[in-house]
Every structure is written in C-alpha cells, then in structure tokens.
Amino acid sequence: MKGVSKVATFLRNNPGYLKWGKQKLAEKFNVDVDIIIKAKREAAFEENTLDVVLPHEISEREWEEFQAFKLAKDRRSLKPSRKLPKPYEGGDPHKVLVIGDIHEPFSRKGYLEFCRWVQEEKNCGTVVFIGDIIDNHYSSYHETETNAMGADDELEAAIAKVQEWHKVFPVAYVTIGNHDRMAFRKAKSSGVSSKWVRDYDEVLGTPNWSFVEEVEIDGVNYNHGEGGTARTKMKNELQSQVQGHIHTQAYVEYSTGKHYIIFGMQVGCGVDDSAYAMAYGKNFKKSTISCGVVENGRDAQVIPMDLELWQH
C-alpha cells in the first residue's frame, strides 16, 4: 500500500512513536488509519518490539484480538504491588490533612504512606487533595515526550494509582486542578459539548470523593491555586487560603490586623521529579515534597517529607 513503507521506516528510526495511537499518527502523516496499522505492524515486526512475533500477513480481526490481549495484560500489570495502609478511622473533622499535587501515575514513591502517617499523627478527620491528582501528560497542550505512554495506557495507569489513594483515603474533597480538567478543556477546544464527558468520580472510580473548584472549611478557602500564590490571594481576599499548583513552594505566611489573623499556605506537592512527565522542570528548582495540616481554621503547618526515610 502506498505510503506504508515510508511511515514504517520512520517508525523504525523513531521507535518511541510506536506508542502513539493510530489516529494521532494518521493525523501526523496525513494518511488513512489503515496505512498506520500496516506500518506499525511492519515496523514492530522488523524491530521485534512486540510481545509476540507476528507474521507479515495477518488479518485485521487477528490484529485487533492481539491488541485487546496486550491491553488486558498491561492492565493486569497495573494492580497494586504493595500492601497499603488501612484507612484512618475517626479523627477530628476540624483538623484537615492537605495532600499536595500527585499527578498520577507520576507521584513520588512513599508519598502516600507519608500522608497517611501524618493524618494519624495529627488526628486529621478531614482530607483535601489540593488538585492535579492525575497528570494527563499525553493530553497536554505542551510538547509530550516521544517515549511517553499512549492516552489509554496513561489513563489506565493513573486510575490504578488513584485507586490506591482512594483505598487509603476513602472520603475526601478534591479541588479540581488544571491537569485534572484536561479532558474537559480538550472537548471544549474541539467544539464537543461537556455533556459528552463523564464526571471525574465515574472515570476514576472514586465514590465519596467530592470534586469541587474550591471548598471552605472552618473559614479557610481551599483551591488548586491557578490564580496566583496563596499569600497574594490571602491579602486580596482577606481570607485564609490553602493552595497547591506551584510544586517548588511550601510555606505558611500569616497576616494580622486589629480584628483578624489569616494565613496563606502553599502545601508543596508529591510528584516524582525524575518522571518523564516532569521533564519540563528539570532546569528549575526541585519540587518541595510535603503536605499540610490545618487545625480549627487557624493553626497551619507544612510538613516536609523525609525522602530517605519514606522512599525505602
């Protein structure tokens, strides 16, 4: 078929593109999807990059069956590989554990266990994920890594990791981050009604997680933080603010007046800087790995994670 050999040659020389979806490759080369299917098959056969050896001639039905088998195998490999801590029952509802951006499936090893330890240590009965619980690297508006997972694989991996968080923290607020809403943004930019896009908890399988733009607890506003720093919003709104979004900042700053005392908290994050999805920040400051605790809407604390202790 015209064009197959040219595309196959490109894929052999650039094997990272074999992970791209066939529709995306078809758009890249401006060819039919059938050409991409045959070119990927040819390139994969000659480079021996598939899990099984395929003959040069294979029916479309057999190829689809193989793809389905491979996807099922990949999904089985995403099952939790470690014993998770049990949920912390009880706790004071006026003591809030704030979990930083985790960008699954690219969170820092040990960060889940660290947050669970802080929850019990501080007797926190309320949990807030400050946003960007999934990364959506493949759907980013910025350049993606050529060796990155495809859209389906990344989402499946993210769901599997989020399921671990849900098992440990079964009830929580999630302030929606810019990475979380990527599917909605893509739908909007493509002219697709948001009614066609499923809700977060349905996609991620997280009943009892409340996805909100912001939430107020004991007079404190919790939001992802896309509009600026916590200290700036605190001064503008004259209300205590807790935010994420900025991976390299973790602090609590108080502001006092004659009749008030308020604070701004940046909680840091829980991402793995070595992951390919975080490559955009390799020349900047390293992420601050920490979480936050707010007691009675007044006492705020950022707690840094001991990386040597929790990553082993």
C-alpha positions in Angstrom: 0.0 0.0 0.0 1.3 3.4 -1.0 2.9 5.2 2.0 3.2 2.2 4.3 7.0 1.7 3.7 7.7 5.4 4.3 5.8 5.5 7.6 7.3 2.2 8.7 10.8 3.4 8.0 10.1 6.5 10.2 8.8 4.3 13.0 11.8 2.0 12.9 14.1 5.0 13.2 11.9 6.6 15.9 10.5 3.7 17.9 9.0 6.0 20.6 6.3 6.8 18.1 5.1 3.2 18.1 3.4 4.1 21.4 1.3 6.7 19.7 -2.3 5.9 18.9 -3.1 5.1 15.3 -5.5 8.1 14.9 -2.8 10.5 16.1 -0.2 9.0 13.8 -2.7 9.2 10.9 -3.1 12.9 11.5 0.7 13.4 11.8 1.4 11.8 8.4 -1.9 12.8 6.8 -2.8 9.3 5.8 -5.5 6.8 6.4 -5.6 4.8 9.6 -5.2 1.5 7.6 -1.8 2.7 6.5 -0.7 3.4 10.1 -1.9 0.0 11.2 0.1 -1.8 8.5 3.1 0.5 9.0 3.2 -0.1 12.8 2.9 -3.8 12.2 5.8 -3.8 9.7 8.0 -1.7 11.9 7.2 -3.6 15.1 7.9 -6.9 13.3 11.3 -5.9 11.9 12.4 -4.3 15.2 10.9 -7.2 17.3 9.4 -4.7 19.7 6.1 -6.6 20.3 5.5 -9.2 22.9 4.9 -11.9 20.3 6.2 -12.5 16.8 3.6 -11.5 14.1 3.6 -12.9 10.6 3.9 -10.4 7.7 0.4 -11.1 6.7 -2.3 -11.0 9.4 -6.0 -10.3 9.3 -7.5 -7.2 10.8 -9.5 -9.4 13.2 -6.4 -11.2 14.4 -4.6 -7.9 14.9 -7.4 -6.4 16.9 -7.6 -9.5 19.0 -3.8 -9.2 19.7 -4.2 -5.6 20.7 -7.0 -6.5 23.1 -4.9 -9.2 24.6 -2.0 -6.9 25.1 -4.2 -4.2 26.7 -5.6 -6.7 29.1 -2.1 -7.9 30.0 -1.0 -4.3 30.6 -4.0 -3.7 32.8 -3.2 -6.7 35.0 0.3 -5.4 35.5 -1.1 -2.2 36.9 -2.6 -3.9 40.0 -1.2 -2.6 43.3 2.2 -4.1 44.0 2.5 -3.3 47.7 0.4 -3.6 50.9 -1.4 -0.4 51.5 -2.0 1.1 55.0 -5.6 0.9 56.3 -7.8 4.0 56.3 -7.6 6.1 59.5 -11.0 6.0 61.2 -12.2 8.8 63.2 -10.1 11.9 63.7 -11.1 15.4 64.4 -13.1 16.9 61.5 -11.7 20.3 62.3 -8.2 19.0 61.6 -7.6 18.9 57.9 -4.9 16.9 56.1 -4.0 18.7 52.8 -2.4 16.4 50.2 -0.3 18.1 47.5 -0.4 17.6 43.7 0.3 14.0 43.0 0.0 13.9 39.2 -0.7 10.2 38.9 0.8 8.0 37.6 3.9 10.1 38.4 3.7 10.5 42.2 6.7 10.2 44.5 7.4 6.8 46.0 6.4 6.7 49.6 4.3 9.9 49.5 1.0 8.1 50.1 2.4 6.3 53.1 3.8 9.6 54.4 0.5 11.4 54.1 -1.3 8.5 55.8 1.2 8.7 58.7 0.7 12.5 59.0 -3.1 12.0 59.1 -2.9 9.7 62.1 -0.1 11.6 63.8 -2.1 14.9 63.7 -5.5 13.1 64.2 -7.0 14.6 61.0 -10.6 13.7 60.3 -10.9 15.7 57.1 -8.9 15.1 53.9 -8.4 17.6 51.0 -6.5 16.7 47.8 -5.4 20.1 46.6 -5.7 19.2 42.9 -3.9 17.7 39.9 -4.4 14.2 41.1 -3.8 13.0 37.5 -1.2 14.3 35.1 -2.8 13.8 31.7 0.7 14.2 30.1 -0.5 12.6 26.9 -3.3 15.1 26.5 -1.2 18.2 27.4 -1.3 21.3 25.3 2.5 21.4 25.6 5.0 19.1 23.9 4.8 15.5 25.1 7.7 13.1 25.4 8.1 10.8 22.3 8.6 7.7 24.6 5.6 8.5 26.7 2.7 6.1 27.3 -0.3 6.4 25.0 -3.5 8.0 26.1 -5.3 4.8 27.1 -2.2 3.3 28.8 -1.5 6.5 30.8 -5.1 6.8 31.9 -5.3 3.2 33.0 -2.1 3.6 35.0 -3.4 6.8 36.6 -6.7 5.1 37.5 -4.8 2.2 39.1 -2.7 4.6 41.2 -5.7 6.8 42.2 -7.4 3.6 43.3 -4.7 3.1 45.9 -5.2 6.6 47.2 -8.9 6.0 47.4 -8.5 2.8 49.4 -6.4 4.7 52.0 -8.4 7.9 51.9 -12.0 6.8 51.0 -13.6 10.1 51.9 -12.1 13.3 50.7 -12.5 16.7 48.9 -10.6 17.1 45.6 -10.1 20.7 44.4 -10.0 20.4 40.6 -6.6 21.3 39.1 -5.7 22.3 35.6 -4.3 18.9 34.8 -7.4 17.2 36.1 -9.7 19.2 33.8 -7.6 18.5 30.6 -10.3 16.2 29.1 -12.9 19.0 29.5 -10.6 21.5 28.0 -9.8 19.3 25.0 -13.5 18.7 24.5 -14.2 22.4 24.6 -11.4 23.4 22.2 -12.7 20.7 19.8 -16.2 22.0 20.0 -17.6 19.0 21.9 -20.3 19.5 24.5 -19.1 18.9 28.0 -22.2 16.7 28.4 -20.3 14.0 26.4 -17.5 14.0 29.1 -18.0 11.8 32.1 -17.6 13.0 35.7 -14.3 12.6 37.5 -15.5 10.2 40.1 -17.1 8.0 37.4 -13.9 7.8 35.3 -11.6 7.3 38.3 -13.9 5.0 40.3 -13.8 7.2 43.5 -17.2 7.3 45.2 -17.2 9.6 48.2 -14.6 11.9 46.8 -16.2 15.3 46.2 -14.6 17.1 43.2 -15.0 20.9 43.6 -13.5 24.1 42.3 -12.9 25.2 45.9 -14.2 24.3 49.3 -14.4 26.3 52.6 -13.7 24.6 55.9 -13.8 26.5 59.2 -13.5 29.7 57.3 -10.4 28.6 55.2 -10.6 28.5 51.4 -9.0 25.5 49.7 -8.4 25.8 46.0 -5.8 24.5 43.5 -4.1 27.8 43.1 -4.0 28.7 39.4 -4.8 32.4 40.0 -1.5 33.1 41.9 0.2 32.4 45.2 -1.6 31.7 48.5 0.0 34.8 50.1 -1.3 37.0 47.3 -4.8 35.6 47.3 -4.9 35.8 51.2 -4.2 39.5 51.0 -6.6 40.2 48.2 -9.5 38.2 49.6 -8.7 38.9 53.3 -9.3 35.2 54.0 -7.0 32.3 54.8 -6.0 30.3 51.7 -4.6 26.9 51.1 -3.2 26.1 47.6 -1.1 23.7 45.5 -0.2 24.1 41.8 3.3 25.5 42.5 5.4 22.5 43.1 8.5 24.4 44.3 6.8 26.4 47.1 5.8 25.3 50.6 5.2 27.8 53.3 2.7 29.3 55.8 2.6 33.1 55.9 0.3 35.0 58.4 -1.2 38.4 58.1 -2.7 40.2 61.1 -4.9 43.2 61.6 -6.7 44.7 64.5 -9.6 42.3 64.3 -8.3 39.4 62.3 -5.5 36.9 61.7 -5.3 35.0 58.5 -2.8 32.9 56.6 -1.7 31.7 53.2 -0.4 28.2 52.8 1.4 26.6 49.8 1.5 22.9 50.6 4.2 21.7 48.2 3.5 18.5 46.2 4.1 14.8 46.0 5.5 14.3 42.4 8.4 12.4 41.2 10.8 14.8 39.5 12.6 12.0 37.7 9.4 11.0 35.8 9.4 12.0 32.1 6.2 14.0 32.6 8.1 16.3 34.9 11.0 16.8 32.4 9.8 20.4 31.7 11.0 21.4 35.1 14.5 19.8 35.0 16.3 23.1 34.8 14.3 24.8 37.6 14.1 24.3 41.3 13.3 20.9 42.6 9.8 20.2 43.9 9.2 20.5 47.6 7.7 17.2 48.8 5.4 17.9 51.6 1.8 18.0 52.8 -0.1 20.4 55.1 -2.3 20.3 58.2 -4.8 23.0 59.3 -6.4 22.9 62.7 -9.6 24.7 63.6 -9.2 27.0 60.6 -6.4 28.9 62.4 -3.2 26.9 63.0 -1.5 25.9 59.8 1.6 23.8 59.3 3.6 22.5 56.3 5.2 19.1 57.0 8.1 18.1 54.7 8.6 14.5 53.8 11.9 12.8 54.8 12.8 11.4 51.4 15.4 8.9 52.7 13.0 7.5 55.3 9.9 7.2 53.2 11.3 6.1 49.9 12.9 2.9 51.2 
